[in-house]
């Protein structure tokens, strides 16, 4: 008697595979890559054409999405999944007729990567084309923004002073950085700091915090200052895109009078957490008045008996560059120039400031998607050029999938990378 195997009701393997294929298809179909493919063909010239340029390029595009950190993992995934090969554009019939191997050899992917390094600006142009689509199709895209950075590791363990950039076994571009994590000791309640050293790179990201999509980014060695990259991102934007920005939120690592002044000069309202740099003071007096304020922008009126009464915030006077407060029926003004870090166009002690700052968590969710859904946490690279190409492909992938959801009339799914 012939036994016919029946699929179990609880086996989701086929559904998961289908989901991967659907996500990969959504990504491939929505990347504006015609110029990239044509340029890659031009570089190849009359060289061997065993594997189509489009197919190898598509393989690179889906590599983060199918959680492959290395080329060998990608080749193994392609070799076992005929539907994935077909989706990328490989022709299995060439293999069956003995024209080529089932999947390209490692050398083919190495050549593709080296060529992508040469034309990296074209990858950024593809990202910009996708960004323009978001400005045209998402309401208020680019209005409320946030800035953050994300460290990812180098394949190398540390600096090799005897190496050179032509030696693929070492990394002459990455460097060290120290990340500090503050916590309270459960024993005595004191604040302590844990320092962790990383060797690698960092991508710096300016993103829309309402739609949770990237607007601008750069890739640098890990120690590169985040504040300077924030300025660079704003300056990189076309004038019409810069004018759309109303607020920019960031954590206290970006807190400085220089950054706040820079944003105000560009007519962007800073929503940046503040560090306590007052050593022995809890409050300071505002000029020769009964008004005092704390390092984080809380404003009080001091009664004759020494009682501190919180003042009611009335709003920002743009023409005079002052914050307006009310107490006991009287209106008082505080000049922002008194302390630009403490007093910002949106008062730190207002509900609006807290609401806008809470949107900054969008950056953490974006970073989490790159870590988990695009497998960044398992990717380790050598060389800044390779690191830049890898981040380019991930940024393009996130934007292309968001575009696909919009084109398919499902804008509510633009944040979804793991489900369709």
N, C-alpha and C positions, 0 to 999 in steps of 0.2 A: 504494500500500500504506500503510495507516494504521500509524504507529509508536506503540506503547504504551510510555510511559516506565516503566522498572522501578527501584524503589528500590535503592540500593547497599547491600550488606551492611554497610558500614562507616559508614553515615550514622546518627548518634545524635541528629539534630535532633528527630525525633518523640518519642524517648524522653525527651529533656530537657524538651520542652514538656509532655509528660504528667506528668513529675516536678514541674514548676512548678504545674500544675493540682492535682495531688494534695496538694501542700504547702499551697496556698492553701485548698483545700477543708477540710483538716484544721484550719487556723487558724480559718476562718470558722465552722465547725460547733461549735467548742469555746469560743467567747468568750461569756461571760454578759452579753449586751448589750441585753437586752430593755428595761431601764429607760432606757438611753442612747438607744435608737431612739425610744421613746415620748416622751422629753423633747425630742428633736430635732423630732419631729412637732408637739409642742405649741408649740415656738418658731416653727416655720414657719407654724402656724395655717392661715389660708385663702389663703395665698400660692400661687404657681404650683406645679404638681405635675407638670411635664414628666418629671422623673426621680425615681424612688422614693428616699425617704430611705435605706432599707435598702441599695440598690445603691450609692449614693454613699459611705455609711459603710463598706460592705464594701471599696470601692475604696481608701479610706484605710487600712484594716487591712492589705491585702496590698501596699500601696505599698512598704514596706521590703523585703518578701520577694521581689518581682520586680525589686529593685535599681533602683528609680526614686527619684531624689533630688528631682526637681521635678515639678510637676503636668503640665507639657507632656510629660515623658517618660512619665508614667502614661497620659495621654490617647492618646499615640501607641501605647503598648502595647495599650490597650483597643481602639483603632480597627483594629488589624491582627489581633486575636485574638478571634474570635467566641466561642470556648469560654470564654475568660476573662470576657467580657461576660456570658455566660449564667450563669456561676458567681457573679458579683457580684449578679446579679438584674436586669440590663438586658434590655429586651424589644426585640429587633431589629424585630419586626413594627410597632412604633410608628414606627420610622424608615421602613420600606418604605411605610407608609400616609401618610407625610408629617406625622406628629404632632410629631416632634422630630428632632434631629440624632442621629447614630449614637452619639456619646459626649457627655457633658455639656460645656458650654463652661467655660472657666477660672473664670468668675464663680460657677458652681455649687460648685466646689471651694473657692473663697475664702470663700463664705458658710458652707459646712460647717466650714471651719477656724475661722472667727470664732465660730461657735456652739459648737464643741468647746472653745474657750478659756473660754467662759462657764460651761460645765458640767464643767470639768476635774476637780473633786472626784469626779464620777461615774465618770470613767475610773479614778481611783485606787481607788474602791470595787470596780470590776470586777477590778482586779489583786488586791485583798484577798480577793475571793471565790475566785479561782484559787489564791491562796496557801493559803487554808483547805483547799481540795481536796488540796493537797500534804501538809499536816499530817495529814490523815485517811488518805491512801493511800500515803505513802512512809515506810518505817520510819526512825525517828530523824531525820526531817526537822527542821532547826533546831538540832540538837545541836552540831555543829562548824561554826562560822561564820567568815567572813573579811570584811574591809572594804578597799575600794579606791576610787579615783576615776579618772575618764576625761575628758580634755579633748576637746571638739569645737568647731570653729571657727564664728565668726559669718560671715554673708554680707558684712557690712561690713568694711572694712579697718582701721578704728580709730574712736576716739571723735570724734563731731561735736558740739562744744560749742555750736554755733548751732542744732542740730536740736531736735526734740521727739518724743515718743513717738507722736504722731499721724502723723508723717511716715514712711511705710513704706520710704523709701530709706536711712534711717540706723538705727543700733542704739544706743539710749540705756541698755540694760540690761547689755550685755556689758562686760567689762573685760580688762585685760592680766594675764598671769601669766608667770613665768619658770620653765622646767623645766631642772633641772641633770642632766647625764649625766656620770658619773665613769668614767674609763678610764685605763689605764696606757700611758704613752708608750713605744712599742717601742724607741726609741733609748736612753733612760737608765733606763727602768723606773719613773719617778716617776708619781705619781697626778695627773692633770689633770682639769679640769672643762670641759665644753662647755655653754654656756647658750643656750637657745632661747626666744624670746618668742612667746607665743600671745595672740590676741585672740578671746575667745569665751566658752564656758560649760563647766561641768563637771558630770557626774552623779556622785553619791556612792552607792556600792552596798554594802549588807550582804547577803551571800549565803550559802547553804548550800554548804560546800566538798566534801561527799560526793556530793551529787546535782547540784551545779553549777547551781543555780537561785536567782534573787533572792528576798530576804525583805523588804527595805525599801530605799527609795531616795529621794533628793532631787535637785533640779536647781538649780544656783546659778551666778552669774557665776564665771568661771574662777579668780579670786583667792581665793575663799572658802575658809577654813581647813578642812582635812580632819578634823582632830581634833574640832572642834566638831560636825561633821556626824555623826561616829561616835557621840558622846554623844546627839545628837538622835535617831538611828535607834533606839538602845536604849530611849530614853524614849518613843518613838512606839509601841513594841510593846505589845500587851495583856499583862497580868500573866502569863497562862498561857503565852504564847509566850516571854516573857522568861525564865521559869523553865526552859524547855527548853534554853536555851543553856548549854553546859558550857565551851566554849573559843571564843576569838576570835583569829584570826591576822591580822597586818598587817605591812607592811614598815616599815623604820626611819623613814619619814616620820611615823609615828604614835607614835614613841618619846617618851614623856614620863612623868614620875612622876605627873602629874595624870591621864593616861589610865589608867595601870595601877591607880592607887588607885580611880578611878571603876569600872573593871571588877570589881575585887575587892569593892567595896561592893555590887555587883549579883550577887555570887557567880558571876562569870564568870572563868575562868582565862585570863590574857593570854598570847598566843604572839606577841610583837612583837619584831622584830629591833631591835638596839640600836646606837646610834651611839657611837663612841669619843670621849668628851669629856675624857679624861685627857691632858693635854698632855705631861707629863714623866714619867709613871709607867707602869710595865708591870704591877706588882702592888701591892696594898694589904694591910696586915695586918688580920686580923679580931680586933678588940679586943686584949687582951694575951695572945695565944696564938701557937702555932707555925703557925697556919693563915693562908694568904694566898690572894687571889683576883684574877682578871683582870677587865677591864671587861666582858667577855662571859660572866662567870659560871663560869669554870673554877676549881676549888678544889684547892689543894695543901697538903700537910703538909711543913714545912721541917725536915729533919734537922739534927742538931748540926753536921754537916760542910757545911751549906749546900745540900744536894741537895734539889730539889723533887720530891716524890712525889705523883702524882695520887691524890685520895681517892675512894673508892667511894661513889656516891650510893645512899642507902637509901630515900628517899621524903620525902613532905611530912607533917608533923604539923599537922593543921588546928586542933586544940584549942589548941596553943601558938604557931601561926603560925611554924613553924620548918622548915628543911630539915635532914635528917639525913644525916650522912656517916660513913663508917667508915674507920679506918686502924689496922693492926696489932692488930686485935681490939677496939679501943676505938671507941665511938660518940660523935660530936660533933654538936652542934646549932648552926645558924646562923640568927639571927633575920632575918626578911625585912625588918623595919624598919631594919636596918643600912643597906641601900641598896635601896629598892624597885625601882629600874630594873634592877639587876643580879640580885637574888634574887627570883624569882617562884615561885608555888605549884608549877609544874612547872619543875624546875631547867633552866637553859639548857644545861648540859653533859650532859643526859640524852638517851638515845636516843628517849624519848617526845617530848621537846620538838622534836627534829629531825624526827621522823615527822609530828607535827602541823603544824609550820611548812611542810613540803614540800607539804601540802595547799593552802597559800595560792595555789599556782599555778593553782588552779581559777578564781580571780578573773581572772587573765590570759587564761585560755581563754574565760571569759564575755565579757570585753571584746573579745576577738578575734572572737567570733561576732557581736557587735553591729557591729563594724567591717566584717567581710567579708560575713556572711550577711544582715544587716539593713542593710548599705550605709551605716552611720553615717559612715564615713570620707569619703564623698562628699556627705553632707548638710550644708548650711550654712544657718543660719536667722537671722532678725532678731527680736529680742525674746525676753524670758525666758518669756512665756506660750506662744509658739509652740514654743520649745525644750522646754518642759515637756510639752506635748501630744505632741510627736514622741517623746520618751523614754517617755511613758506607753504609746503605741501599740506601741513596740518591746518594752517589758516585758510588756505583755499578750500580744503575739504569741509571745514565748518561752514564757510560762507556758501559753498555750492549746495550743500544739503539744505541749508535754510532757504536758498533760492528755489530749490526743487519743491519744498513744501508750499512756498508762496505760489509758484506756477500751478501746482496741483490743487490750489484753493484750500489749503490747510495751513494758514499762517499761524494758527495756535500751536503748531508742532515745530516751529523753527528752532526751538531749543533742544529738540529730541535728536540724539545721534544713535541711540541704541534701539529705538523702536520706530516703526513706521506707522 
